[in-house]
Amino acid sequence: MLDAPLTWGQQDIWRAVEGARPQEQYLNIARVFDAPKRPVTVDRALLAIGRLVARHEALRTRMGHDLRQVVHESADPPIELVTEPAQQAADRLAATPFRYFEEWPIKVALTVDGGYVRQFAIVLCHLAADGHAADLIVRDLRLLLIRDALPGATSATPRELAAWQHSEEGRRVSGAALDFWSSEYRRMDPIGPLGGPAGEPRFREATMRSTALAVASQAVAAREGVSSSTVLLAAAVRLAGGLTGQRHCGMRVIVNNRHTLPDVVSTVSQEALVVLDLKDPDPYRHAWSTAVRAYRQARYDPYAMEAMAAPMGPEVRSFGCFNDQRLVHRDAPLDVPARPTELAWTDAMDRNVCDFRLHIGGEPDRMEVSLYADTALLAPPGIEAYLLDLESLLVEEAAR
C-alpha cells in the first residue's frame, strides 16, 4: 500500500461529505451504458472491469482514517449480476453513501440476458472521480470490451497530483489564486440579511426541462460570439443580483481544471469566483472575459482559501454556485420543434450542502436546469420563479 495527502479536489469533496451527512449519497456519480454490438459474456465483462481497476489508481484507493488517500495494489469492487434495467440498478446502488474507509470507490451492476451482458451500471464515489473522470472510466471500459487493451497511460495519478500540489510550484499556484479571489471579494458589494424562516425540509430542489431555454441561450451565444454556458451564467448572476440588490455580484462556478490534466481519473474540479458588473453595457462579452480570467484561478488549497475569506465577514460573499456539466464551448443556433416547459420538484434534504446551487445539463435541444436552495434564503415559490425567470429572460434576449 502507498499513501499520500488528499488532493485539493478531494479535500473539497470531503468537506461536502461532512456537510451533507448522513445524506451525502447525492454526491455519488452514476453512469449507464449499453454493451457494444460485439457480444459480451459475463466472464469477458469481469475481465475488462478487472483491467479497468488495475489501470486506474483512483479505483484502488480508499480514504485513510488520518484523511489521506491509501492506494492498494489490487482491488475487488462489488459487481452484481442483475436482470433489472441498468438505470434502475444504478439508482439503487447510488442511493447509499459509500463507506469511505472500508469500501472501494466503484460499484458495478451488469444487466444480463440470455447469457450475455446487455447493459452496464457504474456508480463512483466522488472522492475518486468527478464527472469528467467518470466519462473517462466509461470510455476506457468500452475500449476494453471492444479491443481488450488500452493505450499507454499519459496522465498523472492522484498521488502524483497531490505531490505537485504540495510542492513549491503548487503552493505558488494556490497563492496566486488566493490573491485573485481576495481582490474579487473586495469588488463585490456587501450582501445584507436575506430570506426568512426556513421550511421543512430546509433544502429543496426543483428541475426545469426547457427547449425554449436551450434555443434561446444558443441563439444569444451565437449572436454574441460566446458560449451558451457564458450566456446562462450572465443571466443567472443578473437574477441573483436582483435578489441581493448588488451591482457587483459574485457567483462560484465549477471549473473542470482539465486544461493541463485532460485524462487524469481523479476529482480535480474546483470552484472559480466570477464577479460581474450588472450594469456593464455588453453583459455577455463582459461575462465571457471575466469568467475566462476567473477559470485560470480555480486551483488552490481549499483550507487556505477558507482561512483567507473568513475575516472578510458574512456580508462579503458570493451568491451560490453555478455548475454547467455540458462542457459547451461554442454554440450554433438550434432549429428544433417547440416543446412545453416542465417544472418538477426533484430533491429535498435536511443537510446544508450549498445555500444556492444551479446545475445545467440535459440534451442539446432540451436543457435541464436544477436549482437547489436553502428555503430560508429562497422559499419554494421563489425557487420556481427563479427558474422560470431564467427562461423568460433569455427568450426575451434572443428576440432582441
Secondary structure as UniProt FT lines:
FT   STRAND          2..5
FT   HELIX           8..20
FT   TURN            21..22
FT   HELIX           24..27
FT   STRAND          29..34
FT   HELIX           42..55
FT   HELIX           57..60
FT   STRAND          61..63
FT   TURN            65..66
FT   STRAND          68..71
FT   STRAND          79..82
FT   HELIX           86..94
FT   TURN            100..102
FT   STRAND          106..113
FT   TURN            114..115
FT   STRAND          116..124
FT   TURN            126..128
FT   HELIX           131..147
FT   HELIX           158..165
FT   HELIX           168..187
FT   STRAND          203..210
FT   HELIX           211..224
FT   HELIX           228..244
FT   STRAND          248..255
FT   TURN            262..263
FT   STRAND          270..277
FT   TURN            278..279
FT   HELIX           283..295
FT   TURN            296..297
FT   HELIX           302..309
FT   HELIX           310..312
FT   TURN            314..315
FT   STRAND          321..324
FT   TURN            325..326
FT   STRAND          342..349
FT   STRAND          356..363
FT   TURN            364..365
FT   STRAND          366..374
FT   TURN            375..377
FT   HELIX           380..399
//
